[in-house]
Protein backbone atom coordinates (compact mmCIF):
# COMPACT_ATOMS: atom_id res chain seq x y z
CA UNK A 1 0.00 0.00 0.00
CA UNK A 2 1.12 3.54 -0.76
CA UNK A 3 0.20 6.29 1.69
CA UNK A 4 -0.93 9.68 0.42
CA UNK A 5 1.09 11.34 3.14
CA UNK A 6 -0.27 10.24 6.49
CA UNK A 7 1.33 7.26 8.14
CA UNK A 8 0.09 3.84 7.12
CA UNK A 9 -1.62 2.13 10.09
CA UNK A 10 0.62 -0.36 11.85
CA UNK A 11 -1.84 -3.19 11.24
CA UNK A 12 -1.49 -2.62 7.47
CA UNK A 13 2.29 -2.81 7.65
CA UNK A 14 2.26 -6.44 8.80
CA UNK A 15 0.05 -8.30 6.33
CA UNK A 16 1.37 -11.72 5.26
CA UNK A 17 2.21 -12.06 1.57
CA UNK A 18 0.48 -15.43 1.23
CA UNK A 19 -3.18 -15.60 2.24
CA UNK A 20 -6.01 -18.02 1.46
CA UNK A 21 -9.36 -16.81 0.11
CA UNK A 22 -12.90 -17.79 1.08
CA UNK A 23 -16.16 -16.65 -0.54
CA UNK A 24 -19.62 -16.75 1.07
CA UNK A 25 -23.16 -15.57 0.33
CA UNK A 26 -25.22 -14.92 3.45
CA UNK A 27 -27.79 -12.23 2.76
CA UNK A 28 -27.04 -8.53 2.39
CA UNK A 29 -23.30 -8.21 1.89
CA UNK A 30 -22.94 -5.09 4.06
CA UNK A 31 -23.56 -7.11 7.21
CA UNK A 32 -21.68 -10.11 5.85
CA UNK A 33 -18.49 -8.09 5.42
CA UNK A 34 -18.79 -6.71 8.95
CA UNK A 35 -19.22 -10.23 10.34
CA UNK A 36 -15.73 -11.25 9.18
CA UNK A 37 -13.60 -8.12 9.25
CA UNK A 38 -12.69 -8.23 12.94
CA UNK A 39 -11.94 -11.96 13.10
CA UNK A 40 -8.36 -12.62 14.15
CA UNK A 41 -6.48 -14.01 11.17
CA UNK A 42 -8.65 -12.18 8.61
CA UNK A 43 -6.72 -9.48 6.78
CA UNK A 44 -8.91 -8.33 3.91
CA UNK A 45 -12.61 -8.30 3.12
CA UNK A 46 -14.49 -7.18 0.03
CA UNK A 47 -18.02 -7.53 -1.29
CA UNK A 48 -19.17 -8.48 -4.75
CA UNK A 49 -21.33 -10.66 -6.96
CA UNK A 50 -20.84 -14.31 -7.92
CA UNK A 51 -22.57 -17.62 -8.51
CA UNK A 52 -24.49 -16.66 -11.64
CA UNK A 53 -23.95 -16.48 -15.36
CA UNK A 54 -24.47 -12.79 -16.21
CA UNK A 55 -21.26 -11.06 -17.27
CA UNK A 56 -20.23 -7.90 -15.45
CA UNK A 57 -23.23 -7.65 -13.10
CA UNK A 58 -24.00 -4.47 -11.20
CA UNK A 59 -26.17 -3.86 -8.16
CA UNK A 60 -29.11 -2.77 -10.30
CA UNK A 61 -28.43 -5.34 -13.04
CA UNK A 62 -27.53 -8.31 -10.90
CA UNK A 63 -28.98 -11.04 -13.10
CA UNK A 64 -28.73 -14.45 -11.44
CA UNK A 65 -25.82 -13.61 -9.13
CA UNK A 66 -25.72 -13.56 -5.33
CA UNK A 67 -24.35 -10.87 -3.02
CA UNK A 68 -21.08 -12.31 -1.70
CA UNK A 69 -18.34 -11.48 0.76
CA UNK A 70 -14.78 -12.51 0.00
CA UNK A 71 -12.22 -12.93 2.77
CA UNK A 72 -8.42 -13.15 2.67
CA UNK A 73 -7.15 -14.97 5.74
CA UNK A 74 -4.15 -16.69 7.28
CA UNK A 75 -5.07 -20.38 7.78
CA UNK A 76 -2.37 -20.72 10.45
CA UNK A 77 -4.43 -18.31 12.61
CA UNK A 78 -8.02 -18.99 11.58
CA UNK A 79 -9.13 -22.17 9.84
CA UNK A 80 -11.60 -22.48 6.99
CA UNK A 81 -13.93 -24.33 9.35
CA UNK A 82 -13.78 -21.43 11.81
CA UNK A 83 -14.74 -19.08 8.97
CA UNK A 84 -17.66 -21.40 8.24
CA UNK A 85 -18.78 -21.02 11.85
CA UNK A 86 -18.88 -17.24 11.41
CA UNK A 87 -20.75 -17.72 8.14
CA UNK A 88 -23.27 -20.05 9.78
CA UNK A 89 -23.87 -17.95 12.86
CA UNK A 90 -24.46 -14.67 11.03
CA UNK A 91 -27.37 -15.57 8.76
CA UNK A 92 -30.27 -18.03 8.58
CA UNK A 93 -29.12 -21.12 6.64
CA UNK A 94 -32.32 -23.01 7.51
CA UNK A 95 -34.46 -20.35 5.84
CA UNK A 96 -35.08 -20.77 2.12
CA UNK A 97 -34.54 -17.45 0.42
CA UNK A 98 -36.71 -16.93 -2.61
CA UNK A 99 -34.21 -14.43 -3.98
CA UNK A 100 -30.90 -15.62 -5.43
CA UNK A 101 -29.50 -12.24 -4.45
CA UNK A 102 -29.61 -13.15 -0.75
CA UNK A 103 -29.30 -16.93 -0.78
CA UNK A 104 -27.04 -18.96 1.51
CA UNK A 105 -24.10 -19.94 -0.67
CA UNK A 106 -20.60 -21.31 -0.20
CA UNK A 107 -18.35 -20.96 -3.25
CA UNK A 108 -15.27 -23.07 -2.70
CA UNK A 109 -11.83 -22.31 -4.15
CA UNK A 110 -10.37 -25.83 -4.07
CA UNK A 111 -11.16 -29.43 -3.21
CA UNK A 112 -10.07 -28.94 0.40
CA UNK A 113 -12.66 -26.20 0.94
CA UNK A 114 -15.29 -28.29 -0.84
CA UNK A 115 -14.72 -31.26 1.47
CA UNK A 116 -14.70 -29.15 4.64
CA UNK A 117 -17.84 -27.25 3.58
CA UNK A 118 -19.79 -30.41 2.77
CA UNK A 119 -18.82 -32.03 6.07
CA UNK A 120 -19.62 -28.85 7.96
CA UNK A 121 -23.13 -28.43 6.53
CA UNK A 122 -23.93 -32.10 7.11
CA UNK A 123 -22.79 -31.84 10.74
CA UNK A 124 -24.98 -28.78 11.29
CA UNK A 125 -27.99 -30.52 9.73
CA UNK A 126 -27.40 -33.63 11.88
CA UNK A 127 -27.07 -31.51 15.04
CA UNK A 128 -30.22 -29.49 14.37
CA UNK A 129 -32.36 -32.13 12.68
CA UNK A 130 -33.19 -29.45 10.11
CA UNK A 131 -32.50 -29.10 6.42
CA UNK A 132 -30.11 -26.32 5.49
CA UNK A 133 -30.74 -24.40 2.28
CA UNK A 134 -27.06 -23.64 1.83
CA UNK A 135 -25.71 -24.42 -1.64
CA UNK A 136 -22.08 -25.44 -2.13
CA UNK A 137 -20.55 -24.80 -5.55
CA UNK A 138 -17.16 -23.96 -7.07
CA UNK A 139 -16.27 -20.31 -7.51
CA UNK A 140 -16.04 -19.42 -11.18
CA UNK A 141 -15.64 -15.65 -11.10
CA UNK A 142 -16.04 -12.97 -8.46
CA UNK A 143 -17.13 -9.51 -9.58
CA UNK A 144 -16.16 -6.73 -7.22
CA UNK A 145 -19.18 -4.65 -6.17
CA UNK A 146 -19.35 -0.91 -6.65
CA UNK A 147 -17.09 1.08 -4.34
CA UNK A 148 -19.96 2.60 -2.37
CA UNK A 149 -20.87 -0.89 -1.11
CA UNK A 150 -17.37 -1.61 0.25
CA UNK A 151 -16.80 -1.07 4.00
CA UNK A 152 -20.34 0.28 4.18
CA UNK A 153 -20.57 0.89 7.94
CA UNK A 154 -17.20 2.63 8.05
CA UNK A 155 -18.42 5.04 5.38
CA UNK A 156 -21.44 5.99 7.47
CA UNK A 157 -19.09 7.40 10.12
CA UNK A 158 -17.32 10.34 8.51
CA UNK A 159 -14.82 10.95 11.34
CA UNK A 160 -13.43 7.46 10.78
CA UNK A 161 -13.73 7.33 7.01
CA UNK A 162 -11.95 10.66 6.52
CA UNK A 163 -8.87 9.31 8.31
CA UNK A 164 -8.46 6.55 5.74
CA UNK A 165 -9.41 8.77 2.78
CA UNK A 166 -6.44 10.95 3.73
CA UNK A 167 -4.14 7.92 3.63
CA UNK A 168 -5.39 5.66 0.85
CA UNK A 169 -7.09 5.70 -2.52
CA UNK A 170 -10.37 3.82 -3.02
CA UNK A 171 -8.78 0.51 -4.01
CA UNK A 172 -6.45 0.57 -1.02
CA UNK A 173 -9.35 1.27 1.34
CA UNK A 174 -10.99 -1.92 0.08
CA UNK A 175 -7.78 -3.90 0.71
CA UNK A 176 -6.85 -2.40 4.09
CA UNK A 177 -6.92 -4.53 7.23
CA UNK A 178 -7.48 -1.38 9.30
CA UNK A 179 -10.66 -0.49 7.40
CA UNK A 180 -11.90 -4.08 7.59
CA UNK A 181 -11.39 -4.04 11.35
CA UNK A 182 -13.03 -0.66 11.98
CA UNK A 183 -15.96 -1.51 9.68
CA UNK A 184 -16.62 -4.53 11.90
CA UNK A 185 -15.89 -3.01 15.30
CA UNK A 186 -18.40 -0.24 14.56
CA UNK A 187 -21.00 -3.05 14.34
CA UNK A 188 -19.85 -4.69 17.58
CA UNK A 189 -18.17 -7.65 15.87
CA UNK A 190 -15.01 -9.39 16.98
CA UNK A 191 -13.88 -9.58 20.59
CA UNK A 192 -13.55 -6.68 23.00
CA UNK A 193 -10.12 -7.92 24.11
CA UNK A 194 -8.90 -7.90 20.52
CA UNK A 195 -10.26 -4.39 19.97
CA UNK A 196 -8.33 -3.14 23.00
CA UNK A 197 -5.16 -4.87 21.83
CA UNK A 198 -5.40 -3.53 18.27
CA UNK A 199 -6.80 -0.06 18.75
CA UNK A 200 -3.41 1.67 18.65
CA UNK A 201 -2.58 -0.11 15.38
CA UNK A 202 -5.58 1.12 13.39
CA UNK A 203 -4.32 4.60 12.51
CA UNK A 204 -7.04 6.38 14.52
CA UNK A 205 -6.90 9.62 16.47
CA UNK A 206 -7.40 9.63 20.23
CA UNK A 207 -10.92 10.98 19.68
CA UNK A 208 -11.91 8.25 17.23
CA UNK A 209 -10.35 5.55 19.40
CA UNK A 210 -12.67 6.56 22.22
CA UNK A 211 -15.62 6.75 19.82
CA UNK A 212 -14.88 3.28 18.46
CA UNK A 213 -14.90 1.76 21.93
CA UNK A 214 -18.23 3.46 22.64
CA UNK A 215 -19.69 2.13 19.37
CA UNK A 216 -18.55 -1.38 20.24
CA UNK A 217 -19.98 -1.22 23.75
CA UNK A 218 -23.45 -0.22 22.46
CA UNK A 219 -23.88 -3.61 20.74
ABEGO torsion letter per residue (X at the ends): XBBAGBBBBAAAAABBABBBBBBBBAEBAAAAAAAAAABBGBABBBBBBBGBABBGBBAABAEABBBBBBBBBBAAABBAAAAAAAAAAABBAABBBABAAABBBBBBABAAAAAAAAAAAAAAAAAAGBBBABBBBBBABBBBBBAAABGAAAAABAAAAAAAAAABBAAAAAABAAAAAAAAAAAGBEBAAAAAAAAAAAGBBAAAAAAAAAAAAAX
